[in-house]
């Protein structure tokens, strides 16, 4: 009797989802480490929330489009649950649930995966990491301005030299809609306006007429305001006349004036922060200042760090006012951009040092040297077998080690180790006690 052959399952991932090889994870973790360091430098504390929430927690917060993208199902207990589509809505639930414990103002950062059932595209996937930071419990415009500082510091620490942070304020847009008597259609109008960069003025105007049900002349007026250009002062001056008599609009203008007055003193390059009245941000919960960050060398990839102020998001969970403001680094989009720009270094090891093994009788010495260097703060891998040196060097090159430490019979007899820099090709002879200092100096130079 013969065994029935097993039917093999094709190893593959779902569309829009990905596996990550070590070199990809190294690049991701490096970006996460930078984001974490910048956020912590401003006093943001880490939190975490579940991947799954009750569906009622998530739905109806970001708008119809985000609701359509939510992965929603019934679990084994027949509860109506959904996977978080961002980290901001769970934060509102979290803040309402623990407000008495955390106090306000509360600064948090949260780095974790989110899921959206949208069409996969360049730098856009159905599962992706967000790196959020938010300030909860204050209406102060200083929190909005400092959010801008964090975005700037984050991009600079990543090593991006040319980028623009585009800023607007939802109150400015809402103020114009009030003056035009279009408050009831505000959600549909702003959703259409958010597509201006993607589909152009004519298509946006047509969508406003069709979906928002407003006259073409009213849609044109909104677009005229959205497409104002010039310096921040020049645009603000034009907006002042357009929004005369609108308390909402004037408050938005004052917030923007204060923001640009502050950034003018930062010494940032000209054009680093611009006023772009066309920015609406697609999520319905934004109420004030909004931000989008565009790379100067790769504008087509879209915003790599976005966010804004949301003052009413927590009101469905608590009667306590919990206004917030924050932004999120789009990790995967930023990585896609860095790869296109040739700014990522291919390495699949977190350890800069490889200790090769030539003499199988000296295994303890190889392992003890590795332990010594780790005690000095270095990442070290010891090759596990005494193999041909060519094979070990090929392994070192493929994995992306910076240094190889080599010792055979002659080196052990002399009490030295050969340390080869695989980047420059230089090689020095050192005692075990001096290797750590030498490698650390080379890594810093």
N, C-alpha and C positions, 0 to 999 in steps of 0.2 A: 504493500500500500504506500503510495507516495503522498507527501505533504502537499497541500494546496498552496501555490505561491501566494505570498502576501501582496495585496494591492498597495502599491506605494502612494502616499499622499504627496502631491506636488508641493514643494516648499515655496511658498509665496506669501506676500503681504497683501492686505486689502488696499484697494486704490485710495490714495490720499493718506496712507499710513506708511511708516518707514521703520526699518531697522537702522541702527547706527554702528558702524565699524569703529574700532578703537581710535583711529585718527580723526574721525568725525566727532566722536564723543570728547576727545581732547580739546578740539576747537570750541565745542559747546561749553564745556566746563570752564575753559579760560574766560569766555565771555561772561558766564554766570558769576565767576569769582570777581571780575571787574565790577559788575553791577552790584553785587553784594557789598563790596568794599565801599563803593560810592554811596550807596543808600545808608550804610551804617555810619559813614562819616557825617551825615546830616541828622543822625539820631533816630533813623527808622529802625524799628524792631521787627524780627521775623515772626510770622504766624503761618499756620496752615489750616486748610479747610478740606472737607471731603470732596472727592471727585463727583459723587452723587448727591443730589439735593432733592427734596420734594419738588415736583414739577411746578407747583404754585409759587415756590420761592423764585424760580428763574424766569418763568414765562411772563410776558407782558411788561418787561422792564426795559428791554432794548429796542423794541419795535417789532412790527410784523415780520420783517426780513430776518432778524435774528431769531425770532420764534420758529420760523420755518427751518432754520439750520440746527436747531437743538436736537440732540439725540435723546429721544424720550421713549420709555417703555414701562411695562409693569413688572416688578420683581416677583420673586417666589411668594412673597406675602401679599401679592396683588396690590401693592402700593404704587401710585402714579409717581414715577421718579424720572429724573433727567440728569444728563451729564452737564457740568458747568460749561458755558460757552465763553465766559471770561472770568476774571478774578475779582471784578468790582462788585457785581451783584451779590456774590457770596459774602463779600466784605460788609455790605449793608446789613445782611442778616446777622453776621458775626457781631458787628458793632452794636446792633439792637439787643442781641442776646446777652452780651457780656459788658454792656456799657457801665454798669455799676462797678465792675471789677477793673476794667482797663482805664477808666476816667478819660476826660478830654481836656485839651486836645490830645489825640492819639495818633502816633505816626507808626505805620507798619509797611513792611515790604513782604511780598509773597512771590515766590518763584515756583512755578508748577505748570503741569500740562492742562490744556483746555481742549474742548472738542467742538467742532462745527461741521455740519453736513453740507458744506459748500463745494463748489466745483474746484478741484485742485488746479493750481496754476503756478507760474514762476514765483518761487518764494512763498507759496501759500498752500497749506496742507489741512487735512481734516483733524489731525492731532498736532498740536504745536505747543511750545513753551512760551509763557508770558512771564515777564520780570516786572512786576508792578511795585509802585510805591505810592502811598496816599497819606494825606493828613485829614483826620476826621474830627469834627466838633468845633470848627471855627469858620466864620464868614469873612475873616480878615483877608484883604487883598494881598497882604504880605505872604500868605501861604501860596497864593497863585503865582506870585513873582518868584518865590523860592523854588517852586516846581520847575520853572524855567531854568533856574540855576542848576538844578540837579540834571536836567536833560543836557545842558551844555557840558557840564563836567563829565557826564557819562560818555558822551560822544568823543570828547577829547581824550579821556582815559583809554578808550578803545583804540585810539590812534587815528581817528578821522579828522582831517585837517579842513576840508571844505564841506560845510553843511549849512543849511538854513533852517531855522525854527520859525515856522509860520504860525502866527497868532491871530486869533479873532475872539469875539465875545458873543455868546448866544443872545445876550440882552440887546445888542445892537441890531441883530437880525429880527428879534421879536419886536423891538421898538418900531422898526419900519413896518412890519406886518400889522401892528396895532394901528399905526397912522393910516394904513391903507384899508383898514377894516377887514383884515384877512386872518385874525387870530384863530378862527375856527379851523382854518385849513393849514395852520402852521406846521404840523407834523409832516403832512404830505409835501408841502413846499420845501421844507428843509431837507427832506430825504432826496428830493429831486436835485436841489442845489448841491448836495454833497457829491453828485456825479458829474459836476461841471468839467473837471479835469479829464474825466474818462470819455464822455460822450459829446462834449461841446455845447455851446450856447443854444443852438437851434433845437437840439434834441431835449435839452433840459426845459426850455420854454414850452415845447410841445407836451412834455410830461406834466408840467405844472397845469397847463390848460386841461389836459385830459384827465389826470388822476386827482388833482386838487380842485378842479372845476372852477378856476379863476379866469377872468378875462385876459386875453393876450397882452393888453396894455399894462395890466397889473403885474403880470409875469415879467414883462420887459423892464418895468420899474425896479423890481427886485433884482434882476440881473444887472441892471445899470449900476446899482449900488454895490453889488457883489464884485463887479469888475473894475472898481476904482483902483487906480494905481498911483504910485509916487512914494514919497517918503512918509513915514508914519504921521508926522506933523501935518503934511499936506492932506492926507486921507482923512485924518481926524477933523481937520478944519471943514472939509466938504461934508462929512457925516454930521457935523454939528448942525448945519443948516437943514439937512434932510430930516433930522430927528428932533427938531425944535418942538417943544411941547410934549414930548414923550418922556415920562419919568423913567421908564424902563430903559429906553435907549440912552438917555443921558447918564444913567448910572453905569451902563456898559462902557460908554466913552470915557468916563472918569477913571474907571478901573484900568482901561488901556493907557490913558495918559500917565497914570502913576507907574504902570509897568514900564513904559518906554522911557520915562524920566529916570527910572532906576537903572535900566540896562545901559543907558547912555553913559553911565559912570563906571561901567565894568571893564572898559578897555577892550571889548571884543572887536573882532574885525567888522568893517562896514558890511552891512547886509547879513550879519549873523542872525539877527531877529528882524522879521518883517511883519507888517500888518497886511493880512490877506483876508478881505471881507468875504471872499467866496467860501472859506472854510466853514462847514456846518457840522461836520462829524455825523456819521449815520445813526448813532445810538440816540434814542429819544431822551435818555435821562440827563443829558448835559444841560446846564442852566446858565453858565457864565463863561469864563475864560476857557478857550480850547486851543490845543496845540497839535501841530504836525511837523515832523522833522524830515527834511528831504536832503539826500546826499548830493553834493555838488557835482560829483563825477559820475553819478548813476541815478539821475532823477526818475527814470522810468520804472524803477523798482518800487516806487511808492514810499509812503511814510514808514520810517523804521522806529519811530518813538512818538506815540500819540497819547492824548488824554484830554482832561479838562475838569471843570468844576461841575459837581452834581449836588444840589442842595436838598433835593426831595426824595432821593432814592430809598432812604430808610423809613419813610413815613408810613409805608405799608406794614412795617414790622413793629413800630413803636410810636408813642406820642411824643417822645423826647426828640427835640430837633438834633439831627446828626448830619449837618452839611459836610461835604467832603470835596477834596480836589487831589488829583494825582495823574500819573501817566504810566505808560507801559512800554518797555523795550520789546520790540518784536524780534525775539532771539533768532528764529529761523530765517526771517527775512534779512536780518543783519548779516547772518552767516552766509546767505546766498550772495549778498552784496560783496562781502569781503572776499569770497571765492572768485567772483567775477573780476574784482579789482586786483587779484593776485596778492592779497594781503594775508593769506593763511599759510602757515608752515606745516607741511605734512609730517606728522610724527604720530606714532601709535604707542608711545611709551611715556609715562609721566616721569620716568627716571632719566637723568642726563648721563648716568655712568653705567657702563657695562664692564664687569670684570670677567675676562675670558678665562677659560680653564684649559691648560695644556698638560699638566702633570696630574694623573689620577691619584697619585700618592699624596698630593698636597691639598686635598679637598678641605681639611680644616683651616689651612692658611687662607685659601680663597674666601671661605665663608666668614672667617673672623675679620678679614679686611673689609668685607661688605658691611658687617656689623659696626666696625669702627667708623666708617664713613657715614653710615646712617645716624650714628650718635652725634656726628658733627653737623647734621641737618641736611645731608644730601640724599637724593633718591638714587638707589643703587640696585641693579639686578646682577646676580651671579649666574653665568651660563651653567646649566646643570650637568654637563658632560664634557669630558676631555675629547674634543673633536678637532678635526683639521682646522688650522687657523683661518684659512680662506673661507671655510663654511661659517665660522663664527663672525668674521668680519662682514660677510654678506648679510648675516642676520642683523648685525648692528646697524648696517646701512639701511636695510629695509624697515627696521623699527624706528629709526630716527634718533639713535643715541648721539650725544655730543662728544663723549669721551669713551675710549676703551682703555682699560688697565690690563697690562699683559705681563706675565711672569712665567718663565720656564726654568730649566735647570740652572742656566747661567745666572739669571736674576736672583733666584733663591740663594745661590752660593755667595753672591755679592751683597745680599740683603737689600736689594732695590726692586722697584717696579717700573715698567715702561708705561707712560701715560701719553696716549695719542689723541690729539684733537682732530676729530673727524671732519670738522668744518674747514680748518686751515691746513690740515695735513702735518702740522708740527708735532714733534715728539720729544719728551724730556724723561730723564731718569730721576726718580724720587724715592725717598724712603717712605714707608707706610705712614709715618706720622705727619709727613708734609704734603701728602696727596690732597687731603681735604682742603687745606688753605689754598693750594694752587688752583684747584678746580673752582672753588668759590670766587676767587679773584678773576678767573677767566670768564665765568658766567656773568659777572658784574660789568666787565669791560665791553 
